[in-house]
Amino acid sequence: MSDGVDDPRQEALGELALAALAWEEQDFEHAANHVCAALAHEPTLPEAHELLARLAARTEDGGVALFRPGRRAFIGQVVAYAHVLARRGDVVDALSLLAQATAHDPTRAWADVAWVHAVDPGQINPEHLVGLLLTVLGALPDPAPAPVAAANRAYLALAERALAAFPRAALLHGAASGVARRMGAVPLALRWSARGAQLESGKLTEMWRANALRADGQLDAAVTAMRSAQRHDPEDLAVTSDLAIWLTEAGQPAEGLRLIEAAIRRDPSYDCAVHTAHRLRFLADGNPEHLVALADFMRTQPAASHEHLDLDECCEALPWLGFVPPSAGAASAPGASIPGAPTRGRRDLDALLDLGWGPPPSRYDLAIRLSGLPADDLVAALHAAEGGDAVARRRQLWCCLGLLHHRTGEPWPVSTRRRLLVELAFGAADQAAEAALYALVTAAWVDPDCRADVAELVGARFDASQSDSGPAVAQLAFVTPGLDGALRARIWAVCAQAWPRSYHPSALRPLSAPMPRRSWLDRLLRRS
């Protein structure tokens, strides 16, 4: 039998039982606190709303002072205060608070209450309604999973009533279409966004129409609408970046690249344009140096207008950058244990084994948790896993990344970490050598000062490996920063047949369709 732990309804009922005890003792402040806690667990629980109404009714100000959130308010207090304000007729501020709760946690049905369903939006300024819907829009995933969409249906119903009350409000139609699209109501989004653009063709209304068309699979029409949005504000490089990506996705990579190159010339520091430019350059010619340049930009310009996934998405299907390729010497036996490694070391290593793979800079950052382990223990763990399965292979990679964090204060050319990794990379153990080589390549990705040295080392290791190894070393050499063109071409000739995607480094064709990106407005809403 469940004991109520992790059951929101049971947790809420427990809080209400405590609230009832506090009520009987005339301790109304504690009763209010427990009601707030109950609403945080189960925002639609009728018993919680009934007790809130009783507490509010017994005070002259309708519960305003009793439920007013403090500076460190938790979400239940904010929601309870919204209901108190609504009881007093201040539905604009009440709806705003519920929208903020949704922005905090869009999985809960904060607005699915009687007074919200009864609100007459015709009594609210359309600009306030637009702001409310934009807050909700920014909180919802794109698209929202079915449970999240169901939890927020009250906002969609409110939007529909609002459009009936204000049939000529263009921005309201656009914002409502964005909410509908994220909730999976694409036909509504199409109708509302088309009406918004018809009422007033502007950057925002055309962008909402473009996003609705794209969600409906009408990519060519979406590109046309996004072109209209860009014409309204050619200086908005975020819109230009989205249009360039969409053109590439629609099979027009040359135009997309031309567009983003022009944007970069206007502002070479704007993060959206820079990310898009490096992405499209890579899709155009397949040269991994574009991804290295993007990683450099991300390292030197960490402040971004929103989260960017371009590097991860370009790398996800590429060996060593998005996944660990099999080794020629891999065995099918389970991965070896780590004799001699301290308990803490095993725990830290094992925690990393469950993580997915990704671009070298992110793996380097994750490996910092191994920086406190002795180099001898990491080397012992590395050799103990030789010849093991895929899990053992990943353990070797993390061991070498841990070595890369060893004594980082030492200058690279004479450092202990370089000496250890070079010895391993040119050693007899194939899998350990590949892991060490990967760590050296990672060093070049995160530190431009060691690129020339690493490129020379990798070139020598590639030449030495041609007679006795599979494609893994060549694949790793191909993504090494700083290689000269002739060497990279020679490496490509070796590893091309083993590449998981059919592209040639000089072919003007995309590796894969770009993932959907958040619009300019969505990015604006997610800024903090």
PATI-592264 format. One line per 5 residues: number of its first residue (from 1); their letters; for each residue y, x, z of C-alpha. Coordinates in nm, 4 decimals, always signed. Each point is the difference from the previous one (the first is absolute). Example, Ala and Ser with C-alpha at 12.3 -4.5 7.8 and 13.67 -1.06 7.14 Angstrom:
BEGIN
1> as> -0.4500,+1.2300,+0.7800 | +0.3440,+0.1370,-0.0660
END
This chain:
BEGIN
1> msdgv> +0.0000,+0.0000,+0.0000 | +0.3486,+0.1239,-0.0864 | +0.2142,+0.1046,+0.2937 | +0.3194,-0.0740,-0.1948 | +0.0866,+0.3629,-0.0665
6> ddprq> +0.1508,+0.0374,-0.3498 | -0.0092,-0.3780,-0.0450 | +0.3664,-0.1000,-0.0522 | -0.0501,-0.3615,+0.1031 | -0.1840,+0.0893,+0.3190
11> ealge> +0.2590,+0.2659,+0.0822 | +0.2756,-0.2579,-0.0521 | -0.1747,-0.2570,+0.2193 | -0.0340,+0.2623,+0.2704 | +0.3734,+0.0678,-0.0126
16> lalaa> +0.0690,-0.3742,+0.0191 | -0.2182,-0.0287,+0.3113 | +0.2145,+0.2687,+0.1637 | +0.3135,-0.1783,-0.1204 | -0.1215,-0.3217,+0.1610
21> lawee> -0.0539,+0.1777,+0.3322 | +0.3501,+0.1486,-0.0178 | +0.1401,-0.3475,-0.0773 | -0.1682,-0.1457,+0.3076 | +0.1580,+0.2775,+0.2087
26> qdfeh> +0.3416,-0.0731,-0.1558 | +0.0014,+0.3509,-0.1456 | +0.1426,-0.1039,-0.3333 | +0.0872,+0.3477,-0.1202 | -0.3621,+0.1136,+0.0234
31> aanhv> -0.1134,-0.3291,-0.1504 | +0.2274,+0.0650,-0.2989 | -0.1354,+0.3534,-0.0374 | -0.3569,-0.1293,-0.0134 | +0.0970,-0.2643,-0.2569
36> caala> +0.1490,+0.2775,-0.2139 | -0.3223,+0.1969,+0.0327 | -0.2021,-0.3091,-0.0984 | +0.2119,-0.0469,-0.3140 | -0.0492,+0.3644,-0.0914
41> heptl> -0.3762,-0.0561,+0.0060 | -0.0049,-0.3450,-0.1618 | +0.3392,-0.1032,-0.1456 | -0.1086,-0.3540,-0.0928 | -0.1731,-0.0949,+0.3272
46> peahe> +0.1268,-0.3524,+0.0914 | -0.0388,+0.0528,+0.3759 | +0.2294,+0.3026,-0.0159 | +0.2689,-0.1962,-0.1805 | -0.0313,-0.2857,+0.2473
51> llarl> +0.0519,+0.2279,+0.2994 | +0.2874,+0.1762,-0.1739 | +0.1664,-0.3399,-0.0524 | -0.0455,-0.0889,+0.3673 | +0.1499,+0.3307,+0.1137
56> aarte> +0.2928,-0.0349,-0.2391 | +0.0673,-0.3601,+0.1019 | +0.0458,+0.0832,+0.3658 | +0.2998,+0.2276,-0.0603 | +0.3527,-0.0990,-0.0947
61> dggva> +0.0139,+0.2428,-0.2942 | -0.3331,-0.1153,-0.1429 | -0.1837,+0.3180,+0.0946 | +0.2352,+0.2432,-0.1745 | +0.0483,+0.2256,+0.3036
66> lfrpg> -0.3622,-0.0346,+0.1071 | -0.1454,+0.1053,-0.3371 | +0.2734,+0.2269,-0.1380 | -0.1679,+0.3282,-0.1042 | +0.1109,+0.3213,+0.1634
71> rrafi> +0.0564,+0.3334,-0.1717 | -0.3719,+0.0788,+0.0134 | -0.1277,-0.3426,-0.0976 | -0.3542,-0.0451,-0.1254 | -0.0805,-0.2281,-0.2886
76> gqvva> -0.1024,-0.2982,+0.2141 | +0.3454,-0.0051,+0.1605 | +0.1711,+0.0041,-0.3397 | -0.2140,-0.2876,-0.1261 | +0.0459,-0.2047,+0.3182
81> yahvl> +0.3764,+0.0487,-0.0202 | -0.0081,-0.1214,-0.3599 | -0.1639,-0.3236,+0.1149 | +0.2600,-0.0401,+0.2752 | +0.2828,+0.0423,-0.2508
86> arrgd> -0.1603,-0.2497,-0.2346 | -0.0146,-0.2564,+0.2805 | +0.3765,+0.0443,+0.0397 | +0.0567,-0.0531,-0.3736 | +0.0647,+0.3650,-0.0930
91> vvdal> -0.2636,+0.0064,-0.2723 | +0.1668,+0.2755,-0.2050 | -0.0308,+0.2605,+0.2761 | -0.3377,-0.1418,+0.1003 | -0.1390,+0.0414,-0.3511
96> sllaq> +0.1465,+0.3488,-0.0183 | -0.1862,+0.0993,+0.3175 | -0.3278,-0.1395,-0.1340 | +0.0497,+0.1928,-0.3228 | +0.0522,+0.3159,+0.2041
101> atahd> -0.3241,-0.0731,+0.1820 | -0.1697,-0.0357,-0.3374 | +0.1453,+0.3335,-0.1076 | -0.1504,+0.1516,+0.3154 | -0.3432,-0.1574,-0.0551
106> ptraw> -0.0527,-0.2096,-0.3139 | -0.3585,-0.0857,+0.0954 | +0.1047,-0.2581,+0.2610 | +0.1160,-0.3563,-0.0696 | +0.3309,+0.0321,+0.1832
111> advaw> +0.1720,-0.2718,-0.2041 | -0.2845,-0.2514,-0.0151 | +0.1561,-0.2303,+0.2587 | +0.1289,-0.3578,-0.0133 | +0.3734,+0.0715,+0.0051
116> vhavd> -0.0236,+0.2450,-0.2912 | -0.1875,-0.2569,-0.2087 | +0.2710,-0.2543,+0.0884 | +0.2998,+0.2215,-0.0807 | +0.2376,-0.1441,-0.2580
121> pgqin> +0.1021,+0.3063,-0.2045 | +0.2772,-0.2015,-0.1571 | +0.1909,+0.0460,+0.3265 | -0.0214,+0.3815,-0.0250 | +0.2209,+0.2279,-0.2080
126> pehlv> -0.2015,+0.1131,-0.3056 | +0.0972,+0.3605,+0.0699 | -0.1684,-0.0221,+0.3401 | -0.3115,-0.1397,-0.1663 | -0.0036,+0.2870,-0.2488
131> glllt> +0.0234,+0.2524,+0.2840 | -0.2808,-0.1743,+0.1853 | -0.2304,+0.0035,-0.3030 | +0.0822,+0.3631,-0.0762 | -0.1023,+0.0977,+0.3527
136> vlgal> -0.3307,-0.1811,-0.0461 | -0.0423,+0.1452,-0.3487 | +0.0430,+0.3522,+0.1307 | -0.2637,-0.0612,+0.2661 | -0.2759,-0.1263,-0.2288
141> pdpap> -0.2454,+0.2302,-0.1776 | -0.0029,-0.0265,-0.3785 | -0.2128,-0.2019,-0.0384 | -0.0613,-0.1316,+0.3480 | -0.3654,-0.0369,+0.1056
146> apvaa> -0.1059,-0.3632,+0.0302 | +0.0213,-0.0102,+0.3836 | +0.3522,+0.1452,-0.0060 | +0.1094,-0.2448,-0.2684 | -0.1451,-0.2887,+0.1998
151> anray> +0.1832,+0.1132,+0.3147 | +0.3330,-0.0142,-0.1847 | -0.0330,-0.3242,-0.1975 | +0.2779,-0.1541,+0.2087 | +0.2494,+0.2280,-0.1714
156> lalae> -0.1246,-0.1031,-0.3435 | +0.0374,-0.3665,+0.0935 | +0.3505,+0.0711,+0.1337 | +0.0869,+0.1769,-0.3258 | -0.1164,-0.2994,-0.2033
161> ralaa> +0.2156,-0.2363,+0.2049 | +0.2925,+0.2402,-0.0261 | -0.0194,+0.0028,-0.3806 | -0.0059,-0.3772,-0.0046 | +0.3156,+0.0016,+0.2127
166> fpraa> +0.1739,+0.2700,-0.2070 | -0.1294,-0.0361,-0.3578 | +0.2739,+0.2246,-0.1443 | -0.0254,+0.2945,+0.2422 | -0.1176,+0.2861,-0.2229
171> llhga> -0.0657,+0.2632,+0.2651 | -0.1800,-0.2543,+0.2160 | -0.2345,-0.0748,-0.2905 | -0.0619,+0.3712,-0.0487 | -0.0683,+0.0733,+0.3660
176> asgva> -0.2283,-0.3027,+0.0245 | -0.1913,+0.1217,-0.3054 | -0.0555,+0.3356,+0.1667 | -0.1488,-0.1657,+0.3072 | -0.2179,-0.2237,-0.2169
181> rrmga> -0.1232,+0.2942,-0.2072 | -0.0989,+0.2012,+0.3040 | -0.1883,-0.2999,+0.1384 | -0.1965,-0.0336,-0.3224 | +0.1834,-0.3123,-0.1206
186> vplal> +0.0720,+0.1583,-0.3392 | +0.0654,-0.3274,-0.1909 | +0.2700,-0.0864,+0.2537 | +0.1410,+0.3521,-0.0250 | +0.0172,-0.0273,-0.3776
191> rwsar> +0.1767,-0.3349,+0.0090 | +0.2470,+0.0918,+0.2713 | +0.0843,+0.3439,-0.1369 | +0.0523,-0.1390,-0.3514 | +0.2347,-0.2619,+0.1424
196> gaqle> +0.1902,+0.2647,+0.1971 | +0.0499,+0.2196,-0.3068 | +0.1030,-0.3054,-0.2021 | +0.2609,-0.0939,+0.2592 | +0.1396,+0.3521,+0.0249
201> sgklt> -0.1323,+0.2958,-0.1926 | +0.0589,+0.3017,+0.2241 | -0.1771,+0.3096,+0.1160 | -0.1767,-0.1699,+0.2884 | -0.0927,-0.3241,-0.1747
206> emwra> -0.1362,+0.1881,-0.3013 | -0.1980,+0.2330,+0.2278 | -0.1545,-0.2954,+0.1805 | -0.0900,-0.1525,-0.3359 | -0.1486,+0.3308,-0.1153
211> nalra> -0.2140,+0.0313,+0.3109 | -0.1287,-0.3563,-0.0355 | -0.0897,+0.0583,-0.3658 | -0.1761,+0.3229,+0.0891 | -0.1976,-0.1730,+0.2745
216> dgqld> -0.1085,-0.2547,-0.2623 | -0.1273,+0.2763,-0.2282 | +0.2843,-0.0390,-0.2513 | +0.0890,+0.3685,-0.0077 | +0.1950,+0.0014,-0.3267
221> aavta> +0.2145,-0.2932,+0.1137 | +0.0432,+0.1719,+0.3385 | +0.1278,+0.3147,-0.1727 | +0.2473,-0.2102,-0.1972 | +0.1289,-0.1600,+0.3195
226> mrsaq> +0.0247,+0.3381,+0.1731 | +0.2002,+0.1307,-0.2962 | +0.2410,-0.2866,+0.0606 | +0.0247,+0.0963,+0.3669 | +0.0787,+0.3588,-0.0954
231> rhdpe> +0.2692,-0.1068,-0.2451 | +0.1757,-0.1780,+0.2850 | +0.0140,+0.3258,+0.1999 | -0.0832,+0.3100,-0.2069 | +0.0997,+0.2258,+0.2889
236> dlavt> -0.2735,-0.1353,+0.2295 | -0.2583,+0.2732,-0.0390 | -0.2556,-0.1879,+0.2084 | -0.0086,-0.2744,-0.2629 | -0.0191,+0.2649,-0.2719
241> sdlai> -0.2918,+0.1664,+0.1794 | -0.1936,-0.3252,+0.0185 | +0.0696,-0.0743,-0.3651 | -0.1223,+0.3456,-0.1002 | -0.3245,-0.0529,+0.1896
246> wltea> -0.0493,-0.3448,-0.1521 | +0.0605,+0.1334,-0.3506 | -0.2675,+0.2622,+0.0579 | -0.2382,-0.2635,+0.1291 | +0.0768,-0.2120,-0.3091
251> gqpae> -0.1009,+0.2831,-0.2318 | +0.3463,+0.1401,-0.0688 | -0.0114,+0.3308,+0.1925 | +0.2399,+0.1822,-0.2317 | +0.2774,-0.2527,+0.0590
256> glrli> -0.0731,-0.0080,+0.3721 | +0.0253,+0.3785,+0.0169 | +0.3224,+0.0030,-0.2030 | +0.1515,-0.2593,+0.2310 | -0.0880,+0.1838,+0.3203
261> eaair> +0.1126,+0.3375,-0.1363 | +0.3419,-0.1543,-0.0665 | +0.0031,-0.1346,+0.3557 | -0.0801,+0.3447,+0.1406 | +0.2901,+0.1484,-0.1926
266> rdpsy> +0.2318,-0.2504,+0.1703 | -0.1307,+0.0742,+0.3495 | -0.2640,+0.2741,+0.0365 | -0.0260,-0.0612,+0.3748 | -0.0762,-0.3744,+0.0082
271> dcavh> -0.3523,-0.0289,+0.1393 | -0.1198,-0.3030,-0.1990 | +0.1001,+0.1605,-0.3287 | -0.1424,+0.3403,+0.0939 | -0.3369,-0.1443,+0.1013
276> tahrl> -0.0198,-0.2095,-0.3142 | +0.1040,+0.2902,-0.2221 | -0.2661,+0.2363,+0.1319 | -0.2590,-0.2746,-0.0217 | +0.0787,-0.0846,-0.3624
281> rflad> +0.0229,+0.3653,-0.0995 | -0.3473,+0.0505,+0.1413 | -0.1324,-0.3089,-0.1746 | +0.1510,+0.1305,-0.3239 | -0.1479,+0.3493,-0.0097
286> gnpeh> -0.2477,+0.0264,+0.2888 | +0.1540,+0.3211,+0.1348 | -0.0635,+0.0185,+0.3773 | +0.3212,+0.2002,+0.0429 | +0.1841,-0.3344,-0.0096
291> lvala> -0.1938,-0.1105,+0.3067 | +0.0773,+0.3291,+0.1724 | +0.3687,-0.0490,-0.0782 | -0.0188,-0.3511,+0.1479 | -0.1627,+0.1389,+0.3141
296> dfmrt> +0.2791,+0.2582,+0.0227 | +0.2616,-0.2745,-0.0231 | -0.1734,-0.2000,+0.2728 | -0.0082,+0.3065,+0.2252 | +0.3636,+0.0969,-0.0502
301> qpaas> +0.1347,-0.3587,-0.0069 | -0.2012,-0.1811,+0.2689 | +0.2530,-0.2833,+0.0374 | -0.0942,-0.2714,-0.2491 | +0.1338,-0.3461,-0.0758
306> hehld> -0.3522,-0.1408,+0.0429 | -0.3623,+0.1060,+0.0055 | -0.1132,+0.1629,-0.3247 | -0.3619,+0.0068,-0.1168 | +0.0471,+0.1719,-0.3367
311> ldecc> -0.1578,+0.3300,+0.1029 | -0.3007,-0.1662,+0.1619 | -0.0557,-0.2329,-0.2945 | +0.0220,+0.2796,-0.2567 | -0.2450,+0.2096,+0.2025
316> ealpw> -0.2510,-0.2652,+0.1059 | -0.2396,+0.0399,-0.2961 | +0.0308,+0.3784,-0.0371 | -0.2465,+0.2524,+0.1466 | +0.1274,+0.1867,+0.3037
321> lgfvp> +0.3266,-0.1984,-0.0017 | -0.1474,-0.3453,+0.0598 | -0.3643,+0.0626,+0.0782 | -0.2330,+0.2902,+0.0789 | -0.2244,+0.0781,-0.2982
326> psaga> -0.3657,+0.0897,+0.0570 | -0.0908,+0.3651,+0.0241 | -0.2525,+0.1636,-0.2245 | -0.1764,+0.1254,+0.3097 | +0.0074,-0.3259,+0.1964
331> asapg> -0.3170,-0.1174,+0.1690 | -0.1181,-0.3493,+0.0836 | -0.0791,+0.0877,+0.3603 | +0.2235,-0.1367,+0.2753 | +0.2995,+0.2107,+0.0915
336> asipg> -0.0632,+0.2737,+0.2473 | +0.1277,-0.0097,+0.3554 | +0.2547,+0.2475,+0.1346 | -0.1750,+0.2427,+0.2322 | +0.2323,+0.2051,+0.2110
341> aptrg> +0.3057,-0.2155,-0.0654 | +0.1627,-0.1316,+0.3158 | -0.0370,-0.3707,+0.0787 | +0.3671,-0.0632,-0.0729 | -0.0362,+0.1729,-0.3354
346> rrdld> -0.2947,-0.2180,-0.1012 | +0.1896,-0.3093,+0.1025 | +0.3113,+0.0961,-0.1966 | -0.1998,+0.0918,-0.3082 | -0.2125,-0.3135,+0.0095
351> alldl> +0.3109,-0.2183,+0.0315 | +0.1276,+0.1441,-0.3271 | -0.3279,-0.0600,-0.1828 | +0.0555,-0.3770,-0.0026 | +0.3322,+0.0306,-0.1809
356> gwgpp> +0.0275,-0.0530,-0.3720 | +0.1157,+0.2756,-0.2307 | +0.3449,+0.0433,-0.1475 | +0.2583,+0.2455,-0.1352 | -0.0059,+0.3505,+0.1553
361> psryd> +0.3269,-0.0352,+0.1964 | -0.1304,-0.3018,+0.1903 | -0.3314,+0.1721,+0.0775 | +0.1920,+0.3043,+0.1224 | +0.2084,-0.2138,+0.2328
366> lairl> -0.3065,-0.1741,+0.1421 | -0.1723,+0.3312,+0.0656 | +0.2688,+0.1074,+0.2438 | -0.2128,-0.1495,+0.2774 | -0.2402,+0.2917,-0.0596
371> sglpa> +0.2689,+0.2631,+0.0464 | -0.0982,+0.0621,+0.3612 | -0.3644,+0.0800,-0.0761 | -0.1027,+0.3668,-0.0078 | -0.0476,+0.1385,-0.3501
376> ddlva> -0.3492,+0.1250,+0.0923 | -0.1101,-0.3527,+0.0916 | +0.1318,-0.1388,-0.3267 | -0.1771,+0.2696,-0.2003 | -0.3226,-0.0642,+0.1924
381> alhaa> +0.0238,-0.3724,-0.0701 | +0.0718,+0.0762,-0.3658 | -0.3144,+0.2100,-0.0451 | -0.2140,-0.2368,+0.2050 | +0.0727,-0.2768,-0.2523
386> eggda> -0.0897,+0.2086,-0.3081 | -0.2488,-0.1733,-0.2271 | +0.0463,-0.3376,+0.1666 | +0.0868,-0.3406,-0.1416 | +0.3372,-0.1482,-0.0931
391> varrr> +0.0948,-0.0424,+0.3663 | -0.0741,+0.3662,+0.0668 | +0.2093,+0.0909,-0.3026 | +0.2985,-0.1868,+0.1371 | -0.0537,+0.1704,+0.3363
396> qlwcc> +0.0273,+0.3355,-0.1769 | +0.3238,-0.1034,-0.1664 | +0.1533,-0.1042,+0.3315 | -0.1128,+0.3264,+0.1582 | +0.1833,+0.1972,-0.2666
401> lgllh> +0.3069,-0.2203,+0.0297 | -0.0146,+0.0740,+0.3713 | -0.0027,+0.3722,-0.0824 | +0.3095,-0.0579,-0.2116 | +0.1784,-0.1049,+0.3204
406> hrtge> -0.1118,+0.3167,+0.1823 | +0.2866,+0.2279,+0.1087 | +0.2502,-0.1590,-0.2361 | +0.2751,+0.2249,+0.1337 | -0.1512,+0.2981,-0.1809
411> pwpvs> +0.1480,+0.0760,-0.3464 | -0.2371,-0.1297,-0.2660 | -0.0761,+0.3304,-0.1824 | -0.1245,+0.1719,+0.3173 | -0.1128,-0.3065,+0.1930
416> trrrl> -0.3341,-0.0487,+0.1707 | -0.0388,-0.3419,-0.1617 | +0.0357,+0.1464,-0.3501 | -0.2447,+0.2823,+0.0740 | -0.2639,-0.2371,+0.1385
421> lvela> +0.0316,-0.2488,-0.2852 | -0.0074,+0.2686,-0.2704 | -0.3134,+0.1556,+0.1537 | -0.1666,-0.3411,+0.0031 | +0.1191,-0.0964,-0.3499
426> fgaad> -0.1556,+0.3116,-0.1489 | -0.3079,-0.0106,+0.2228 | -0.3610,-0.0768,-0.0841 | -0.0197,-0.3508,+0.1480 | +0.0899,-0.2350,-0.2880
431> qaaea> +0.1137,-0.3053,+0.1944 | +0.1891,+0.2038,+0.2579 | +0.1685,+0.1892,-0.2838 | +0.1114,-0.3249,-0.1646 | +0.1330,-0.1303,+0.3315
436> alyal> +0.1964,+0.3188,+0.0590 | +0.1318,-0.0093,-0.3548 | +0.1142,-0.3572,+0.0568 | +0.1909,+0.1128,+0.3104 | +0.1678,+0.2754,-0.2004
441> vtaaw> +0.1000,-0.2494,-0.2679 | +0.1329,-0.2295,+0.2736 | +0.2098,+0.2882,+0.1318 | +0.1575,+0.0289,-0.3437 | +0.0711,-0.3738,-0.0093
446> vdpdc> +0.1865,+0.0070,+0.3317 | +0.1640,+0.3450,-0.0174 | +0.1696,+0.1089,-0.3252 | +0.0347,+0.3553,+0.1318 | -0.3740,+0.0627,-0.0219
451> radva> -0.0608,-0.1640,-0.3386 | +0.0012,+0.3117,-0.2121 | -0.2462,+0.1699,+0.2359 | -0.2317,-0.3014,+0.0123 | +0.0141,-0.0477,-0.3776
456> elvga> -0.1125,+0.3605,-0.0464 | -0.2795,-0.0417,+0.2550 | -0.1205,-0.3253,-0.1526 | +0.0063,+0.1491,-0.3496 | -0.2146,+0.2906,+0.1170
461> rfdas> -0.2409,-0.2350,+0.1791 | -0.0239,-0.2187,-0.3112 | -0.0870,+0.3007,-0.2171 | -0.2617,+0.1105,+0.2512 | -0.1579,-0.3451,+0.0155
466> qsdsg> -0.0640,-0.0661,-0.3669 | -0.3548,+0.1309,-0.0083 | -0.1374,-0.1485,+0.3207 | +0.1757,-0.3226,+0.1035 | +0.0552,-0.3592,-0.1046
471> pavaq> +0.3273,-0.1629,-0.0968 | +0.1371,-0.0391,+0.3563 | +0.1770,+0.3380,+0.0020 | +0.1506,-0.0641,-0.3432 | +0.1167,-0.3455,+0.1077
476> lafvt> +0.1624,+0.1522,+0.3053 | +0.1578,+0.2796,-0.2010 | +0.1473,-0.2523,-0.2433 | +0.2086,-0.1672,+0.2736 | +0.1268,+0.3303,+0.1437
481> pgldg> +0.3805,+0.0296,-0.0030 | +0.1663,+0.2812,-0.1878 | -0.2666,+0.0778,-0.2604 | +0.1276,+0.1255,-0.3335 | -0.0607,-0.2288,-0.2963
486> alrar> -0.2617,+0.2197,-0.1695 | -0.2154,+0.0237,+0.3128 | +0.0261,-0.3724,+0.0691 | -0.1044,-0.0755,-0.3586 | -0.2999,+0.2312,+0.0373
491> iwavc> -0.0952,-0.1676,+0.3272 | +0.0346,-0.3437,-0.1581 | -0.2400,+0.0996,-0.2768 | -0.2631,+0.0586,+0.2687 | +0.0528,-0.3068,+0.2151
496> aqawp> +0.1069,-0.2604,-0.2577 | -0.3492,-0.1385,-0.0492 | -0.0423,-0.0505,+0.3747 | +0.3345,-0.1762,+0.0451 | -0.0408,-0.3583,+0.1215
501> rsyhp> +0.2785,-0.1392,-0.2202 | +0.0233,+0.0264,-0.3791 | +0.3316,+0.1694,-0.0570 | +0.1171,+0.3254,-0.1405 | +0.2826,+0.1909,+0.1691
506> salrp> +0.2203,-0.0362,-0.3077 | -0.0887,-0.3561,-0.1006 | +0.2704,-0.2617,+0.0215 | -0.2014,-0.2745,+0.1666 | -0.0253,-0.1279,+0.3562
511> lsapm> -0.2891,+0.0988,+0.2242 | -0.0098,-0.3474,+0.1498 | +0.2159,-0.3059,+0.0356 | +0.2611,+0.0543,+0.2711 | -0.0404,-0.2024,+0.3167
516> prrsw> +0.2542,-0.2806,+0.0576 | +0.3155,+0.1288,+0.1658 | +0.2355,-0.1851,+0.2264 | +0.3149,-0.1218,-0.1679 | +0.3462,+0.1297,+0.0822
521> ldrll> +0.0568,-0.2964,+0.2282 | -0.3331,+0.0439,+0.1768 | +0.0787,+0.3661,+0.0624 | +0.3439,-0.0928,+0.1299 | -0.1527,-0.2449,+0.2444
526> rrs> -0.2473,+0.2574,+0.1304 | +0.2632,+0.2592,+0.0794 | +0.0653,+0.0523,+0.3683
END
